[in-house]
């Protein structure tokens, strides 16, 4: 069979500037499609497209394809459904999968011949055999965790503007943050560690000098990560990764990461409020130590990107100004600011739905940049305007310049990484935060 694998992404009606912004989003490559391609028997032919707009879709000849697999998130659900409907009209069998499809499989089935629920690796060969024989089942459900040795370690290849690769060494997250799709997805709360030799081999074969670990966090299992970083020393690669906020408690791990080539990391600080963190049950976070975390990582030449969520139940209208002050005090190098979003399948969605606080299920607005629920201590308009103003102030030119000058002391590579992150973040946020 000729198989087409697609990542649903973006808005087909976007203006040219916004389409440029969409390309920037792809700087962080996904490994999903590459891993499915690696599991596909060689008798099949696979074409991977990560960003397919409608104009290109309409011009493509699908007569040679028998099967299309589309992976998507909640915010791109309608995009995925439009693509699926168009492909099916052309006679192509369509399979849908991803976090949203797993959370709402019946919805997905209305636009697909088959839906994959949960992790796809063990199901994919069976699905392909059924497709060859013309007997696709409506649902393929992975009911137990996949063993780590059975998970591929294919590299994600960036198809956008920058030579960046992606690798997944571990899968899953043992934290249970209320808003997180990963820990609430089927088997997502089970941490699996891929065989070390497989991961090192994949890194060695990467054509990129700089790559990103796509893992939820690389200090969930310190022993594994320490061994990984020791094995990576000498590979002459630079990388960024995700850490939990307790990373500074293990200085040996920080040093090994730095020695292995870590130049930047993203940490989910989530909130500057202790009560918010307690409500999230994120035991790795101690707000009083955030400044120490940044300082320790800086000592080893690792830049810090803090991830924040606004709209938690403990947030008051003054949270935006206070957070801005704290980030400056802690000397973070960049930040991501998201509006709390109750994604289907999470306990947050269930709770807010039960409390009747969700006021729209327009999935296109579930992109972390729209307000889709009623916050407890402010209006939806206050949450939106406050987040927008926070972004405007944090990413003003003078703020970026100051942070970049500061990051120079970390080294050339961390500086370049933060230059890219600050500038592209400013462009992205200017695009997604429209006038209220």
N, C-alpha and C positions, 0 to 999 in steps of 0.2 A: 504493500500500500504506500501511497504518497501521503504523508502526514504533515499538517500545518499546525505549529504550536504558536499561540499568540498570548501576549500579555495585554489585557485591556487597560488602557491608560488614556487619560486626558479627555478634553472636551472637543468633539468634532467641529463645533461651531466657533471655536476660539479664534480671536484675532491673531494676526501674524506675531505680534509681540508676545501674546500668551503662549503661542505654540513654541516660541523660542524658550520661554520659561519652562514649558513641559520638557524640552530637551535637557535643560539644566537639572530637572528632577531626576533624570536617568543617570546622573553622575554616579549614583550608588546602584550598582547593577544587581539584579536579582539572579539567584542561582536556580530558580524553580524549573524553568524550561530546559536548561542545560542538563539538569539531573534526570528529567524525563527522557530527554534524547539519549542519554547514556544508557538508560535501561531498555531502549527500543532495540529489538533484534535487528541485525544487520540486513535482513532481507527487505526491511522497510526503508524508505527514504524520508528524511525529516528536514523541514524548513522551519527556522525560528525567526519570528518577527516580534520585537519588544514594543514597538510603537507604530501602530498602523492607523492613519487617519482615514476618514471616510472617502476622501477623494481618491486616495491610493487604493483603498479597498474596492471602490467601484470600477477602477481601471484594471484590477488584477483578473487574470484568467484562472478560475478555480476548477476548470474541467478535468485537470489532472489530479486533483486531490480527492481522496475518498473519506478522509477523517480530519477534523480540526479539533484541537484541544485549546480551551481558553481559560486562563487563570486570571482571577480578579479579586479586588477588595470591595468593601461596601460602597465607597465613594464612586467606584467605577462600574457598579452593577448595571446601571442602565446602558452604559457604553458597551459592556460585554453582551448584554441582551440584544442590542441593536446589531452588533457584529454577528452574533449567533443567528439571529433571524435572517440576516442577509445571506449568510453562508448556506443556511438550510434551503433558502429559495433557489440557490444554485445547485442543489442536490448533494451538498456535502453533509455528512453526519457530524454532529457537534457534541463534544463532551465539555461540560463546565466543571470547574473545581476551584478551590481556594477557600479562604476563611469565610467569606459571605455565603458561598454555595454550601459549605458545611453547616453553617448556622441556619440557613433557610433553603434546604434542598427542594422542597415542593415548589417554592417560587422559581428556583433555577430550572426545574424540570419543564416549566411552561415554555422555555426557550431552548431546550436541548433534547437530544436523543438519549443522553445518559448524563448522570451527575455523580461525581466522585465526592464522597463524604469522608473527611479526614485525610490522613496521609496517603499519597497516591502510589508510592513506590511498589508496594506488594500487589496492588490492584492493577497496575498498568499493563503488565504482560497478559493477564487474564482478559482485560478489556480489549486489548489489541486482537487477541485470538477470537473473541466473540465478534468483533467488528469485521474481521476477515470472513467469518462464516455468516455474516448478516443476521446476528442474533444478539445485538446489544441489549443488556438489561437496563431498566430505567435508573437503577441506583447501584453503585458499587461502594460498599461501606467497610471501612477499616475499623474493626471492632477491638483490636488490641495493639499495644505499642509495637512499632517495628524495631527489631534488634539493630543496634548501632552498626554492626558489620554489614547489614543489608541496605544501609542508606548510602547512596552515591556521594562522591566528593567532587563533583564536577565544578569547574570554575564558572562563575558568572562573568560574562564579557560585556563591558560597557560599549554601547553602540551610539554614544552621544558625542560630547565635545571633548572629553578628556580621557587619556589612557589609564583607566582605572579598572582593576579586576575585583572579583568578589569570591570569597571562600567561606564555607560553613564547616567548622570543626566539630561543633556540638549542636544538638537540637533540643529545644524545650526550655522551660524556665520553672524553677521551683518556687519562685515568688507567686503570689496570687493576687496581684493588684486588681482592684475591682473593675477597672476600665480596660484591661488588657485582653486582646483577642487571642494571643498566643497561649497564655496559661488557661484560658477557658475553651480552647479548641480541643477536639478529640485527641487525647494523648499529649497535648501541649504541655501539661504540667509535669511530664516525665522527662528528666534530663538524660539524653543519650550522648555518649562520647564516641566519636568515630575512631577507628583504629589509627594509631599515631602514624604508622608508615604510609597509610593512604592519604592522610592530610598533608604530610611533608612532601610526598610525591606530587600532589596537586599543586602545592605552592611552588615547588621547583619547576614545574612545567608551565606555570603562568608566564605569559609573554610580557607581563607588566612588572615594572620595578616598584610600583606602589599599588597596594590593594587594600580591601576592607574585609575584615571578619564580619560576617553577617549574623553571627551568633547573638542571642539575647544578652548574654554577658559572659565574659571570659574569666570571671572570678567566682563563678558558681561552684566549680570544683577546682580549688587551687592546686591540688597535686597534679591533676591532668594538665592544667595550663602551664605550670612550672616546667613540666617535662616537655611540653610543646615548645615553649620559648627557648629552652636549652637546645632542642633539636634544630630550631630555626636560626640560632646564632651562626653566622658565617654564610648564610644564604644571600646576603647583600640585598635584602628587600626592606622596604619601608611600608608600614601599615598603620591603619586606624582600627579601633575596635570599640566595643561597648563594655563598660565595667559597671558594677553596682557601687553604691556610694560608700561601702565599707572597704574599698580597695586599699586605702592608705594604712589599714590595720596590718597588712601583710607587706612589709617593705621589701622582703625578698622577691615577692611576685612582681612588684613594681620595677625593681632593678632588672629582673630577668626580662620583663616586657621591653624595657628600654634597650637592653643589650641586644634583643632580638630584632629591633628596628621599629618599635612603636613610637610614633611621633605625635599621635593625637588620640583622644578617647572621648566618647560621649557617655555621660552619666545622667541617669534619671533622678535629678534632685526632686523633681515633681512639684514641690511646694516648700515655702519657707516657714510654714505653719506646722508645729509639732502635732497639733490636734488633727490636721489633715492627714499627716503621715500615719498617725495611729489608726485613723479610720481606714486608710488604704491597706493596713496590716503589712506595710513594707518594712520588715524588721531590719533590713540592711541600712536604712537611712536614719541618721542622727543629725538633725538640723544644726545643732550646736557645733558639729565637727566639719561642716561643709567647707569652711575656710581652710581648715587643716588638710582636708583631702586635696584641694587645689594646690596648696603650698607643697605638699609632698610630691605630687605628680610633676610639678614644675621643677623641683629639685633634680628630677631625672630626665628633664628635657621633654616632657610629654604635655602637650597643650590640652586644655579641658573645654569641652562643649557641654554646657548644662542643658538638660531637657526639662521644661516646665509645663505645668498644666494649670490653667485658670478656669474657675467655675466650680471648684470643689465646695462642698457644703459649708466649710469653715471660712471661705473667702468672703471678705467684706470689700466694699468699693475702694478702700485704701490699699488693697493688696498689690496693685500695679506699681504704685510709687515705692512702696516698701521693698518689693522684690527688686526693683531697679537699683535701689540703694545697696541692697545686700550683694547683688552680683558685682557691683563696683568694689565693694568692700572685700569680697572674696577673690577678686582679680581673675574672674573667669575670662576665657579667650573668645568665646562665642556662646550663643544660646539659641535654643529652639523654643518657641512659645506656642502652645497649642490650646485651643478651647476644648474643655472637657466634652467628649463625644460618646454617647452610650451606644456602642456598636452592638448589633444583634449577636446573641450568643454569649455576651458577657453578663456577669451578675449586676453590673451597673445598669444595663438595659432593662433587665428584669425588675430591678428595684424602682427605677424611675417610671417604668411603665405601670408598675403596681401603685405607685404614688400619683399616677396620672399627671406627671410633669413633662412628658414628651409631647410636643405639639406638632411635630411633622415627621413623616416617614418618607420624605423625599430623599432617597439615598444619595443623590448627588450633593446634598448639603452635609453629608456625614464625612467631611474631608478634614476635620479638625480646625477649620477656619470659618465655620458658621455656627450659630447657636441654634440647637434643635430642641432644647428643653428649658424649663424654667428654673433658674438657679435659686438657691434658698435665701440668699441675703442680698441680692441685687436683681435688677430687671435684666431680661435678655439683651436689651439695648445697652445697658451699662456694661455688661460683660463683653459685648462685641467692641464697643468704643474703647473700653479700658485696655483690652488686648491690643487693639489697633494702635492706640497711643503708646503703649509700652514698646511695641515693635518700632514705631517711628522714632522714639527717643533712644532706644538701645542701638538701633542701626543708623543713627544720624552720622554724617560723614566724620565729624570730629570724634565721635565715639569709636568708630571703626579705626580711624588713624591712631588714636591713643592705644587701643588694644593691640594693633599690629606692631607699633613701636615697642610695646611691652613684650610681645611674643618673640621679638628678635633675640632676646637674651636666651631663649630656649634652643636656638639653633636655626639654621637655614631651612631645613625641611619642615619643622613645626610652623615656622613663619609662613612658608608657602602654603601649607595646608590651611592655616587660619585666614590667609589672604583669600584663598578660594572660597572658604566657608562663609566668611563675613560678606564678601561681595555678592556671591550667588544668593545668600539668604536675603540680603537687602532687595535684590531683584525679584526674588520669588514672593516675598511678603508684600512688596509694592503691587504685585500682580493679583494676589489672592484676596487681599483686604480691600474690598471695594467701599465706596462711600456708603454709610449706613442709610 
